[in-house]
Amino acid sequence: MGIKGKYFLILAVFLTTTNNLLGQIPVVEAPKPPTMFTVPIYNNPTPQARQSNPFPNVPNSNNHNPLEMYERDKHELQRRNAELYKISHENDNSNSNNIIQYDLPSQLGRRGTEYYQEALDKLSKMLRGETPLNLKNAVFTVENAYFENHLNYSNYNKAIKYLAETAKLQTMQDGRNWNNPITKNVMLFRAMADTLEIKVRQKERTSVVSYPMQYDFEDFRGEEDWSKMFVSKLLFANKGQCHSLPLLYLILCEETGAKANLAYSPSHSYIKFKDNSGNWYNLELTNGRIVTDAFVVGSGYITAEAIKNKLYMEPQTKRQVIAQCISDLAMGYRHKYGYDSFIKQCVDSVLKYDPNNLGSWMIKSNYETQRLEYVVNQVGRPHPDILKERYPKIFELFENRNAIYRKIDASGYREMPKEAYEAWLNSVNEEKERREHDEKYNKVLRLVR
Amino acid sequence: MCVINLKKISLIVFLFGAFQLSAQNTEVYYDSYDFIEKMLVGKTELKFKNAVFAVEKAYNDMLNIEELNKEINFLVALTNLTSMSDIITYEKKDKDIVIKHAGIFRVMCDSIIIPLDSTHIFIHSPYTYDFDDPFGQKDWSSMFVSKLLETGKGNCHSLPYLYKILADELEIPCYLAFAPNHIYIKSYAESTGWYNTELTSGTFPVDAWIMASGYISIDAIRNGLFMDTLSTKQAIANCLVDLAQGYQQKFVRENPDFVIKCCNTALKYHPTNVNAMLTKAEAQKHYIDLQMKKQNVKNAKDLFTDKIIAEMYSDMEQTYVRLHQLGYRRMPERMYLEWISLLKNEPNKYINKSIQTIQKK
């Protein structure tokens, strides 16, 4: 009971401290990171942490949708704009002679923003090549900024090493060669998606059981608590979604020297890796399946243009993934402080290294919309024709915002409704997909040497 | 009541033309080639309609192009008439274009009934898919727009061609796009972005349907082999491939020179034209096989003392390698028919709902 209670306590603390961040005026109190990762050590086995799953099993009907975060942003925006509009309308006459503010009020004086500046600097240095590209550190940097430097690196690191160690020990126990990169790919996948039982040396009949990571149905879009999206949360709760699970897999690959790539599909991300004969495998970590390209395309929201423009199904380089971390950083900032020029700074640096990063284009379009609304409200929301005539600078913002929307549309992006996403992710359980998985999974197991 | 069906008017022309051909007519093919090439190099105006009819005229010199033009003009007038009534509800800036697209679609896929006076109505029936001979195996002219206009039956070649011709006449943007063994229409509307029009079934399928054929690899899309829009120039260049294929149908394939010439020119203007690559490589392969039989050798390398054959062989090999690299996979014909029927069997999955709601029933 002890460990179970502890888990719930941590979770409770976690939720209560952070769930009010989405309020209109974010609370300035620092969110508390999970203070402990319970990591068993194999030499001195205390297998309690993974032996029992503290979370009840949830039936497999899942959905998760990071891109919908941006959609939600839109609604949040509209709500705020309505308020802004009201305020500006009340002062309509008195305000008309004031000087127009063209930028959203900066939040950078507020408590905790300094960590975001630091994090952006750190990640930018990686992208510029001044420091080595390191995904483990990049992800930690993003999450630590949210927790205002309270995240414990040593625990984070230990938890990652533990998983890598699990995969390695299982491989050796099976009498396979851990140094084969494809073996690493497969075994790391198994460490995350399968139940592994590792015997403890010197202690017969004792073994550590590692359970598959699960899909987290609770607040899977990080609406109430943005830190739900984090790899650190996945590590301590053993539950994640299509944002944290693939990232953790990539970190494990980096840790062990295996090669794999991230790839996107509508509102989703997954893992691709290539075997020695050049065949690609798609790892769907949200349900531990190996899926076909046809399944990925089967969502029905992937257009030919999106594939041609490399929005979806394209193996992402490490640099691109780290650029994406900056986009995640911007999302965390938005959840804590709202939109200001820091967000723009973030997405612009992502787009500099990865001009096709869809997520950043979406954030950028939302930022520009918010900014436009803010400026337009100051002059009483006139018709665009009047804007063009009397406030050419504001009209330029308007045109600029529309150009971004057009660019996103032309790139082949289609909004995927939540229901469609759900239905699609569930279709992985259909007979055909199950057969495909079994076939591919067996094929993949044969790759382990 | 009297019903007038306009399609009967030019029906007779075709029946007599097709089979009285001889090898002397290769000259007509070179004429058609020159006619199309002039457009491509910019000496004459790029006009898809003229290129298509030049190809069909080469195969069937009885074709009366004037009559065909009249028929096209009639269809254009009919489309304009249809577009004037409020067939769809659409209120974006590109309203005029979208309504004309809807008009063409209506004319091609629906019956148009116009009362002429109290006792006469005019009916224009929809064009239908020719299940008898979808690949022109029995009769190559099944692929032709002229045949479609005469019989009201077409396939995935003639139907999109007619659509493109009408769109060009109406001066609205419209693009052909390739799928394996297939051509369809891509258009752009502000409200929906790019959308597909599939005339063989009269539907608007989503991209996932085309990918579901199973023979489009992701690489093939990335490299623009399939599902990419063809510019008018590229569509005209593709007419040269049609010309080459008609030539193969009509004459014995002993000499691949004309086919190679057509395909090379097409590839010059559209380097990823998959049909041009395939037609060319297959013609070369056929020719080399033939020479091997004639000289009774088992290995093609034995013929390489002939420099022309050696070069042809390496050209052919390079084309096949390039096709593979670009992501091309061969699609068996049986799979093709299964795939086409997916639209009927799984409409929920593959039909673009945002367009179905725009179109008024």
Chai-1 contact restraints between the chains, C-beta under 6 A:
chainA,res_idxA,chainB,res_idxB,connection_type,confidence,min_distance_angstrom,max_distance_angstrom,comment,restraint_id
A,D293,B,I218,contact,1.0,0.0,6.0,A-B,restraint_1
A,V297,B,A208,contact,1.0,0.0,6.0,A-B,restraint_2
A,V297,B,M211,contact,1.0,0.0,6.0,A-B,restraint_3
A,G300,B,V206,contact,1.0,0.0,6.0,A-B,restraint_4
A,G300,B,A208,contact,1.0,0.0,6.0,A-B,restraint_5
A,T303,B,D207,contact,1.0,0.0,6.0,A-B,restraint_6
A,A304,B,D207,contact,1.0,0.0,6.0,A-B,restraint_7
A,A304,B,I221,contact,1.0,0.0,6.0,A-B,restraint_8
A,A304,B,M227,contact,1.0,0.0,6.0,A-B,restraint_9
A,I307,B,I218,contact,1.0,0.0,6.0,A-B,restraint_10
A,I307,B,I221,contact,1.0,0.0,6.0,A-B,restraint_11
A,K308,B,I221,contact,1.0,0.0,6.0,A-B,restraint_12
A,K308,B,R222,contact,1.0,0.0,6.0,A-B,restraint_13
A,M313,B,I218,contact,1.0,0.0,6.0,A-B,restraint_14
A,D409,B,G193,contact,1.0,0.0,6.0,A-B,restraint_15
